[in-house]
Amino acid sequence: MKRSLFALAFCSLLLVPAMAQNIPMPLNYTKVYDFVDELLTDGVIVHQTAVRPYSRMQIAQMLVEAQSRDSLLNKRQRDDLKFYLNVFALERDTMPDNYVQYTDHQTFNLSLANPQFSYITKNKQFKMSIEPILGMDLYASSKGAIIKRWWGADLKMDIAHHVSIWGSLRDVSYNGKIGLRDKYYPTNAAKIDGAKITKPGFLNNEAGVQYKEADYGGDFSDSKGGISLYSWFGSIGLQRENIQWGDACHASNILSGHNPAVPMLTIQLTPCKWFQFDYFHAWLISNVVDSTRYYVEHNTSGGTELEFRPHNKFMAANMFTFIPIKYLTFSFGNSIVYAEKNVQAAYFIPFAFFKSLDHLLTKGVSVENQNSQAFFTLTVRPVDHLKLYASFYFDEFKFSRLKASNPEKNPVSYLVGFDWSGWPVKGLSLKGEFMRSYIACYSHSIDVLTWQSNSYNMGHYMGDNAQSIYIEASYRPIKGMVIKLSYTDDTKYNSYAYLRTYRSGGIVIRDGGIGETLSQKPFDKAIFRNSIVALDGIYEVHPNMYLRINLSYNNARGYDNLTQSIKSEDAGPDCTAQYYLNKFAPLWYQGKNFSAVLGFSFGF
């Protein structure tokens, strides 16, 4: 009976009219997202911005909508629009038009100027593209040089307007002479770490990765992709992609996409223009050892060794997005991080309120139930050229904590921002963002239930008890070029351990627990601060062919925290300013630094 119902549902999906490809547009293709954001802020098109990535088809539809209103665009925007319509040609059932190409203009195109092979059948029932990925960034400062290089390939296919298949592989390495000068890095361990500019503990907006063993710096590979069944009203898929929930121009405080991507089952419903529903169930990476699960390995001495496995860790989340009127969008949703031995069927219910299900499934457990969250985001465009937005993440919330007499503060995070674009100077944008996360936000007393995957925080990269200020001015002088001047000021305040009330035999031995932690004064004592002024220039010469330059000055400093305290996560005679610098900043960014980055890439 179950098989029959599944077959009926699948056939129903295939028999209704369909839209084109349902392949997500990676978040690191920032140029097209910036251009779409510009069109949204200028009031040329209407679309939600709280849930990303967009699908390639969603972007193509937005571009076509902008094309129908091109009288609202300036010359540079019309040039950019023509450029991106060519990038998304297959989504519009046409062939891309490129330089140095071999093509029949109907079914295939082999381009050499921006390497790509595109194919589409005459009946439009099968479409495919293959692109090589190749790039290099050269980092240079007074501390040495790092070469980042990557290579790989990207494949996209669409079958019968109902099945999308995509995949990509990037092999990336950081290496160079940085750290070989004992003046800066006296130990071999520091030399090996010198080329690593992103790790779970580091507080910067670099994408998180899982390094392989390499004694010359950092080496990792990144394989993404998925398969999706879709129709005009929505899709269901299995994929590994980075996702961002919560409106932001710098870094979201709900799901930032900062952590390495994880495999997930996804559902998206778009039955009408004013409503979108998103759901996923993800298999997270806990990095917490499960002492009950291990392999037995034989060694050369005739003995055996136990190789322990990590705990299972899962996550379910949903987001409801509404556009009741043209200039107002709001989204709300909830999630749960859980760590059972196997997936829990109840959390596969897409529209569920997961905390209620958690109470049903784990109420009465002596230690703790699972870790649930709620979130809300609001975007308003009161006039053309201006966008205001706010995002709220609720790790735990009690109305009683809002009283002035209650010393406890809710472990929540909020982010507010604005985007002023295209007036009075066309092509000029000004953006600003302010974020604060309170004590114990994103944390949990049980290590395996934290808001993390691969030990990277899935929310804002600054974590709890932290503040971030971001200001950006950008200018688009010609097609394909963006120049950005930005200022970032990140501050991390004293970290506190997430402690529960200690009990023995049901008797409270020491009261307070998490309440004692939440009663500490937030944003009180800074332990780390990094200020960055950066000038970025990006020029997309041909579709997916980039030239990039970055000039920046940063000042990363730590502060002593020598006072002993059982409430503090790390405080004492060893917690010096240098201790916090090493904990929160890579060697490359410690202290005052002038640095430059020059790069190029095919693919993104």
TORKEKE-934283 format. One line per field, with one value per residue (C-alpha): x, y, z; residue number from 1. Coordinates in Angstrom, 2 decimals, decimal comma. Example, Ala and Ser with C-alpha at 12.3 -4.5 7.8 and 13.67 -1.06 7.14 Angstrom:
<nodes>
u (12,30_13,67) $
v (-4,50_-1,06) $
w (7,80_7,14) $
k (1_2) $
</nodes>
This chain:
<nodes>
u (0,00_2,81_4,56_1,34_0,85_4,44_4,07_0,82_2,46_5,44_3,25_1,15_4,29_5,28_1,90_1,45_3,03_6,58_9,03_12,65_15,77_15,61_19,36_20,56_22,80_25,82_26,13_29,73_28,57_28,20_28,07_24,71_23,25_24,48_22,85_19,53_19,64_20,17_17,08_15,05_16,13_15,44_11,89_12,32_11,37_9,77_11,13_11,91_15,52_15,44_16,02_19,03_20,36_17,89_17,47_18,95_15,41_14,27_17,12_16,33_12,69_13,76_16,00_13,18_10,89_13,50_13,81_10,07_10,59_13,87_12,61_13,35_16,98_19,97_22,41_24,85_22,00_20,70_24,20_24,46_21,00_21,96_25,14_23,31_20,50_23,27_24,63_21,18_20,46_19,78_17,16_15,40_15,66_18,24_21,96_24,51_26,31_30,04_33,32_35,63_33,00_32,03_28,24_25,22_23,28_20,49_21,66_25,25_27,89_31,57_33,10_36,82_36,93_34,94_35,33_31,96_30,08_26,30_23,83_20,06_17,88_15,59_12,50_13,99_13,55_17,21_19,69_23,25_26,27_29,83_32,26_35,86_36,77_40,20_41,44_44,24_44,51_47,85_47,84_50,72_51,62_54,65_54,24_54,85_52,73_50,06_48,98_45,44_44,65_41,63_40,54_37,63_34,51_30,80_28,00_24,31_21,55_17,80_15,67_12,11_11,48_10,97_14,38_17,47_20,86_23,96_27,38_30,70_34,13_36,74_40,15_41,61_44,94_46,63_50,40_53,36_56,37_54,36_55,59_59,10_60,41_61,03_60,52_56,79_56,22_58,83_57,35_56,72_53,06_52,66_54,31_51,85_48,92_50,22_48,47_45,13_42,91_39,73_39,15_36,16_37,50_38,49_36,13_36,13_33,73_35,78_33,92_34,45_36,25_37,38_41,12_42,94_46,37_48,98_52,30_52,56_49,42_45,80_44,33_40,70_38,20_34,63_32,12_28,56_25,54_22,15_19,09_15,69_12,19_10,16_7,07_5,48_4,43_7,64_10,37_11,79_15,46_18,54_21,52_24,66_24,75_25,37_22,22_21,51_18,37_17,86_18,25_21,82_24,41_27,43_26,62_23,28_22,60_20,20_21,89_24,86_26,19_29,52_29,91_30,86_27,80_26,00_23,76_20,07_16,62_14,90_11,36_10,37_6,79_5,93_2,21_1,70_3,74_3,10_4,04_7,08_7,71_11,13_12,02_15,11_16,30_20,10_22,75_25,18_28,79_29,05_32,84_31,85_33,08_30,48_32,18_29,65_30,42_33,79_35,68_38,16_41,48_44,32_47,90_51,35_51,99_49,11_46,85_43,80_42,85_39,44_38,64_35,73_33,08_31,39_27,89_25,05_23,67_20,65_18,69_15,21_14,07_11,28_10,63_7,35_7,76_4,96_4,84_1,41_2,14_4,85_7,07_6,78_8,20_8,26_9,41_9,22_10,20_11,63_14,21_15,58_19,04_18,83_21,28_19,47_21,07_18,83_16,73_13,40_10,39_8,46_11,02_10,33_6,93_7,66_5,11_5,71_6,48_9,48_9,67_6,18_7,22_10,36_8,30_6,20_9,22_11,64_9,59_10,74_14,29_16,39_19,13_17,75_15,56_16,76_17,78_15,06_15,09_12,76_13,48_11,85_12,95_11,30_12,11_10,52_11,04_9,19_10,40_12,28_16,05_15,75_15,58_15,30_15,55_15,83_16,43_15,87_17,14_15,63_17,73_15,55_12,98_10,97_8,82_9,78_13,36_12,14_11,39_13,94_14,01_15,12_18,92_18,64_18,75_17,30_19,94_18,87_20,50_19,24_20,47_19,28_20,42_19,72_20,56_20,35_20,96_20,88_19,90_20,97_24,00_23,23_25,33_26,21_25,02_25,41_24,80_24,98_24,44_24,49_24,38_24,31_24,17_23,61_25,32_24,76_23,13_23,94_25,28_24,06_25,04_25,32_28,16_26,48_23,39_25,08_24,18_27,26_28,35_32,00_32,50_31,60_28,79_25,88_24,72_26,75_30,49_31,07_29,10_27,52_28,10_29,38_28,74_29,42_29,20_29,49_29,36_29,84_29,86_29,92_29,98_29,31_30,95_30,60_29,11_30,54_32,55_31,98_34,22_33,54_34,90_33,93_34,52_34,00_34,26_33,85_33,98_33,87_33,04_33,68_32,68_30,62_30,14_26,61_26,07_23,02_22,02_24,16_22,12_23,04_20,40_17,69_18,98_20,15_23,79_24,44_21,57_21,79_22,84_22,03_20,14_23,40_25,10_22,31_22,51_26,00_26,23_26,37_28,74_30,74_34,39_35,93_38,39_38,91_38,36_39,13_38,69_38,99_39,03_38,93_38,85_37,60_37,46_35,74_35,48_33,61_35,28_33,15_30,46_32,07_35,52_36,76_39,57_39,76_41,85_41,61_43,55_42,90_44,12_43,09_43,88_43,19_43,90_43,15_42,62_43,75_41,13_43,12_40,34_39,43_35,72_33,77_31,28_33,86_34,56_38,22_39,64_42,68_46,42_46,97_44,21_46,32_45,72_47,92_45,88_42,71_44,50_45,63_42,17_40,12_42,44_44,71_48,36_47,91_45,47_46,95_48,00_48,12_48,37_48,35_47,59_46,73_45,00_45,18_43,25_41,56_39,17_37,13_34,00_33,30) $
v (0,00_2,43_1,73_2,41_5,75_6,75_5,83_7,81_10,89_10,63_10,28_13,23_15,33_14,42_14,93_18,60_21,54_22,28_25,12_24,76_23,75_23,58_23,78_26,04_29,00_28,71_31,50_32,20_33,53_36,89_39,04_37,77_37,96_41,56_42,45_40,84_42,62_45,91_45,28_44,38_47,46_49,72_48,33_46,85_43,29_41,63_38,52_37,22_37,56_35,64_32,15_31,43_29,99_30,86_28,30_29,16_29,24_31,72_34,04_33,61_34,53_37,64_38,67_38,18_40,25_43,02_42,81_43,50_46,68_47,83_51,42_51,56_50,58_52,77_51,93_50,02_47,94_47,11_45,99_43,84_42,43_41,40_39,85_37,72_36,72_35,11_33,37_31,87_31,11_27,39_28,21_30,21_27,30_29,09_28,68_31,09_33,44_33,63_34,67_32,08_29,39_26,41_26,14_25,51_28,09_25,58_22,43_22,86_25,43_24,89_28,10_28,70_32,34_31,38_27,58_25,82_23,15_23,56_21,17_21,20_18,88_20,32_19,33_21,01_17,80_17,49_20,23_19,97_22,14_21,31_23,94_23,61_25,31_26,87_29,69_31,15_33,85_35,29_36,65_38,92_40,92_41,71_38,24_36,42_35,03_32,40_30,91_29,57_27,51_25,47_23,36_21,11_20,89_21,64_19,62_20,57_18,53_18,89_15,96_16,24_19,47_17,46_16,14_18,24_16,68_18,69_18,22_19,98_19,26_21,77_20,70_23,57_24,16_26,96_26,89_29,21_30,43_32,07_30,94_30,03_33,21_32,39_36,08_35,49_31,78_30,09_26,57_24,01_23,75_27,45_27,10_24,40_26,46_29,65_29,13_28,17_31,23_29,42_26,99_26,39_28,62_31,53_34,51_35,63_35,45_33,00_29,86_26,94_23,84_20,43_20,23_17,09_16,31_18,54_19,72_22,69_24,56_23,75_21,26_20,29_19,21_20,36_18,17_19,47_18,43_16,83_15,50_17,15_16,27_19,38_20,88_24,33_24,32_23,08_20,49_17,71_16,83_15,30_17,64_18,96_22,75_25,75_27,57_30,98_31,80_35,34_38,57_39,94_41,68_40,55_37,49_36,07_35,31_32,39_30,13_31,88_29,14_29,65_25,97_23,24_22,12_19,00_16,45_17,19_16,25_19,43_20,50_23,83_24,85_27,96_27,54_31,29_34,49_35,63_32,44_30,17_27,26_25,70_22,61_20,46_17,53_17,52_15,03_17,19_16,35_16,27_15,87_14,42_10,88_8,21_5,80_3,05_2,98_1,88_-0,20_-2,89_-2,50_-5,04_-3,81_-5,23_-6,27_-8,75_-6,61_-4,54_-0,90_0,68_3,41_5,37_6,89_10,28_10,73_10,94_14,47_15,62_18,78_19,59_23,13_24,94_28,49_30,11_33,21_35,65_38,69_40,18_43,44_44,44_46,23_43,86_40,37_38,40_34,88_32,73_29,18_26,78_24,05_21,29_19,77_16,21_13,38_10,04_6,84_7,00_9,64_10,40_10,02_12,79_15,37_14,54_16,25_19,47_21,82_20,69_22,78_20,71_21,74_20,31_17,03_17,01_17,30_14,35_12,19_13,02_14,45_12,92_12,24_12,90_14,90_16,98_16,91_17,98_21,51_23,56_27,10_29,65_32,55_35,47_37,87_41,03_43,06_46,41_48,58_51,81_53,65_52,71_52,43_51,69_48,31_47,83_44,40_42,61_38,98_37,38_34,02_32,63_29,90_30,02_32,59_33,44_36,55_36,71_37,54_40,77_42,24_44,76_42,97_39,69_39,50_36,74_37,64_35,52_33,77_35,39_37,06_39,99_41,66_44,88_46,49_48,74_48,95_52,31_51,85_53,79_57,26_60,02_58,48_55,59_52,53_53,66_51,63_52,13_49,25_48,89_46,02_45,62_42,26_41,26_37,76_37,30_34,93_31,19_31,86_28,97_26,96_23,96_22,06_18,86_19,16_17,10_19,38_22,72_24,88_23,56_21,22_20,21_22,33_25,49_27,65_27,55_31,04_34,24_33,53_35,62_33,21_34,14_37,27_39,12_42,19_42,94_46,22_46,28_49,27_49,06_51,52_49,98_51,39_49,72_51,92_49,56_46,18_43,33_45,50_46,20_48,29_47,99_49,89_48,30_48,63_45,74_45,96_42,60_42,25_39,06_39,40_37,05_33,46_31,63_27,90_26,61_24,89_23,02_22,69_19,99_17,16_13,99_11,37_13,90_16,41_19,84_20,20_23,61_25,69_28,25_26,30_28,01_30,69_31,65_31,87_33,96_36,34_37,47_40,91_40,63_42,73_43,60_42,56_42,32_39,47_39,86_42,57_42,81_45,97_45,72_48,33_46,69_47,79_45,11_45,17_42,40_42,31_39,56_39,72_36,94_34,81_33,01_34,46_36,76_39,11_40,14_42,47_43,15_45,67_45,65_46,79_44,90_45,21_42,02_42,20_40,17_41,30_39,73_37,82_36,68_36,57_33,08_32,29_29,03_30,77_31,68_29,24_30,18_32,58_32,42_33,13_31,62_33,58_36,41_38,67_36,38_33,35_34,90_36,04_32,47_31,14_33,51_34,69_32,92_33,90_35,77_38,28_38,73_42,27_45,15_44,06_45,56_42,82_42,38_39,64_39,27_36,52_35,15_32,27_30,35_29,30_30,57) $
w (0,00_0,90_-2,41_-4,30_-2,54_-3,28_-6,95_-7,15_-5,61_-7,95_-11,04_-9,92_-9,72_-13,25_-14,87_-13,98_-15,86_-14,82_-14,57_-15,66_-13,68_-9,92_-9,32_-6,46_-7,29_-4,94_-2,38_-3,39_-6,78_-5,04_-8,18_-9,38_-5,85_-5,55_-8,87_-7,93_-4,56_-6,38_-8,56_-5,45_-3,50_-6,49_-6,64_-10,13_-9,05_-6,01_-4,27_-0,79_0,42_3,72_2,30_0,09_-2,15_-4,87_-7,60_-10,99_-12,36_-9,70_-10,68_-14,39_-13,72_-11,79_-14,68_-17,19_-14,94_-14,86_-18,65_-18,95_-16,89_-18,43_-18,62_-14,87_-15,42_-16,17_-18,94_-16,76_-15,26_-18,74_-19,73_-16,59_-17,24_-20,78_-19,38_-16,79_-19,15_-21,19_-18,06_-17,45_-21,11_-20,58_-17,95_-20,67_-23,16_-25,32_-25,98_-24,45_-26,81_-26,10_-27,66_-29,27_-29,55_-31,63_-31,85_-34,03_-31,95_-31,33_-29,54_-28,38_-27,57_-26,81_-25,50_-24,98_-23,84_-20,76_-20,81_-20,89_-22,81_-23,10_-24,68_-25,18_-27,24_-29,88_-27,89_-24,75_-22,74_-21,79_-20,92_-19,69_-19,00_-17,94_-16,70_-15,51_-12,25_-11,89_-9,72_-7,64_-4,97_-3,87_-0,31_0,67_3,77_5,90_7,44_4,20_1,38_0,95_-2,35_-2,47_-5,53_-6,50_-9,43_-10,30_-12,45_-12,31_-13,94_-14,28_-15,96_-16,36_-17,53_-18,86_-16,93_-13,74_-12,62_-11,87_-11,21_-10,36_-8,85_-8,41_-7,01_-5,86_-4,62_-2,61_-0,93_1,01_1,00_1,05_3,00_5,76_9,15_8,05_9,67_13,33_14,00_13,68_14,31_16,48_16,57_13,84_14,88_14,26_10,86_9,81_11,06_9,46_6,13_7,71_7,76_8,73_11,62_13,92_16,68_14,45_14,48_10,85_7,94_5,90_4,77_7,13_5,83_7,05_6,41_5,37_6,76_5,11_6,54_4,15_5,20_4,50_2,05_1,56_-1,07_-1,42_-3,24_-3,56_-5,55_-5,45_-7,20_-7,17_-8,37_-9,06_-10,61_-10,82_-7,16_-5,52_-5,22_-3,09_-3,19_-1,62_-1,73_-0,11_-0,34_1,90_2,92_4,42_6,42_7,65_5,70_5,82_3,65_5,68_7,82_8,92_12,58_11,90_9,33_7,79_5,51_7,30_8,28_5,78_3,82_5,05_3,27_3,67_2,48_1,26_0,42_-1,08_-1,89_-3,94_-4,75_-5,28_-5,59_-2,02_-0,14_0,06_2,42_3,04_5,05_5,44_7,49_7,75_8,84_10,85_11,79_15,60_16,15_19,55_20,29_21,07_23,49_22,66_18,92_17,61_15,06_16,13_14,30_14,34_14,62_13,88_17,51_17,35_19,48_18,67_18,95_19,28_16,76_18,22_16,00_16,40_17,79_15,32_15,05_13,08_12,45_11,17_10,31_8,50_7,35_6,27_4,07_3,19_0,89_1,77_-0,05_-2,50_0,01_2,99_3,51_6,74_7,55_10,64_11,45_13,98_14,18_16,36_16,76_18,05_18,67_18,74_17,45_14,39_12,66_14,34_12,02_13,81_12,68_9,04_9,40_7,46_9,06_12,66_15,73_16,75_20,40_20,96_19,36_21,49_24,67_23,52_22,68_25,52_28,39_31,65_30,51_33,60_31,92_29,06_26,00_22,54_21,50_19,77_18,34_16,74_14,41_12,63_9,91_8,55_5,43_4,55_1,48_2,45_-0,66_-3,79_-3,28_0,48_2,21_5,99_7,58_10,91_11,91_15,32_16,56_19,79_21,37_24,49_25,54_28,69_29,09_32,78_31,75_30,16_33,59_34,86_38,23_36,61_36,24_33,64_29,95_27,18_25,02_21,76_18,78_16,77_13,61_11,97_8,75_5,80_2,10_0,30_-3,43_-6,69_-5,48_-5,83_-7,59_-9,92_-9,21_-5,67_-2,66_1,07_3,47_7,23_9,65_13,44_15,25_18,90_20,40_24,13_26,56_25,85_22,47_20,08_23,07_25,05_28,19_26,11_23,58_20,88_20,84_20,12_17,10_15,28_12,52_12,04_15,21_13,22_14,55_12,07_13,11_13,09_13,02_16,19_18,37_21,71_23,84_20,80_18,69_15,03_13,10_9,30_6,93_3,17_0,29_-3,18_-6,70_-10,03_-12,69_-15,65_-16,54_-14,50_-12,09_-8,41_-6,13_-2,39_0,58_3,90_7,62_10,06_13,84_15,63_19,42_21,47_25,15_28,05_27,35_29,95_30,32_29,72_33,10_34,36_38,00_39,63_41,17_43,02_43,70_42,82_45,42_44,29_45,34_43,74_42,45_39,68_36,61_33,34_35,29_36,97_33,57_32,07_35,04_34,07_32,52_28,71_26,59_29,70_29,32_25,85_25,31_21,54_18,94_15,25_13,17_9,39_6,62_3,18_-0,44_-2,84_-6,61_-8,58_-12,35_-14,17_-17,57_-19,07_-17,41_-14,45_-15,29_-12,53_-11,67_-8,01_-5,86_-2,15_-0,07_3,66_7,05_10,16_13,83_15,79_19,53_22,61_26,19_29,45_31,45_34,47_37,08_38,28_37,94_37,82_35,54_32,94_30,13_30,18_32,73_34,90_34,98_31,51_29,78_28,48_25,51_23,37_24,47_23,04_19,90_19,24_20,03_17,86_15,05_12,54_12,64_9,36_10,94_14,42_15,37_12,88_9,27_5,80_3,31_-0,35_-2,29_-6,07_-7,79_-10,87_-11,46_-14,00_-12,14_-8,64) $
k (1_2_3_4_5_6_7_8_9_10_11_12_13_14_15_16_17_18_19_20_21_22_23_24_25_26_27_28_29_30_31_32_33_34_35_36_37_38_39_40_41_42_43_44_45_46_47_48_49_50_51_52_53_54_55_56_57_58_59_60_61_62_63_64_65_66_67_68_69_70_71_72_73_74_75_76_77_78_79_80_81_82_83_84_85_86_87_88_89_90_91_92_93_94_95_96_97_98_99_100_101_102_103_104_105_106_107_108_109_110_111_112_113_114_115_116_117_118_119_120_121_122_123_124_125_126_127_128_129_130_131_132_133_134_135_136_137_138_139_140_141_142_143_144_145_146_147_148_149_150_151_152_153_154_155_156_157_158_159_160_161_162_163_164_165_166_167_168_169_170_171_172_173_174_175_176_177_178_179_180_181_182_183_184_185_186_187_188_189_190_191_192_193_194_195_196_197_198_199_200_201_202_203_204_205_206_207_208_209_210_211_212_213_214_215_216_217_218_219_220_221_222_223_224_225_226_227_228_229_230_231_232_233_234_235_236_237_238_239_240_241_242_243_244_245_246_247_248_249_250_251_252_253_254_255_256_257_258_259_260_261_262_263_264_265_266_267_268_269_270_271_272_273_274_275_276_277_278_279_280_281_282_283_284_285_286_287_288_289_290_291_292_293_294_295_296_297_298_299_300_301_302_303_304_305_306_307_308_309_310_311_312_313_314_315_316_317_318_319_320_321_322_323_324_325_326_327_328_329_330_331_332_333_334_335_336_337_338_339_340_341_342_343_344_345_346_347_348_349_350_351_352_353_354_355_356_357_358_359_360_361_362_363_364_365_366_367_368_369_370_371_372_373_374_375_376_377_378_379_380_381_382_383_384_385_386_387_388_389_390_391_392_393_394_395_396_397_398_399_400_401_402_403_404_405_406_407_408_409_410_411_412_413_414_415_416_417_418_419_420_421_422_423_424_425_426_427_428_429_430_431_432_433_434_435_436_437_438_439_440_441_442_443_444_445_446_447_448_449_450_451_452_453_454_455_456_457_458_459_460_461_462_463_464_465_466_467_468_469_470_471_472_473_474_475_476_477_478_479_480_481_482_483_484_485_486_487_488_489_490_491_492_493_494_495_496_497_498_499_500_501_502_503_504_505_506_507_508_509_510_511_512_513_514_515_516_517_518_519_520_521_522_523_524_525_526_527_528_529_530_531_532_533_534_535_536_537_538_539_540_541_542_543_544_545_546_547_548_549_550_551_552_553_554_555_556_557_558_559_560_561_562_563_564_565_566_567_568_569_570_571_572_573_574_575_576_577_578_579_580_581_582_583_584_585_586_587_588_589_590_591_592_593_594_595_596_597_598_599_600_601_602_603_604) $
</nodes>
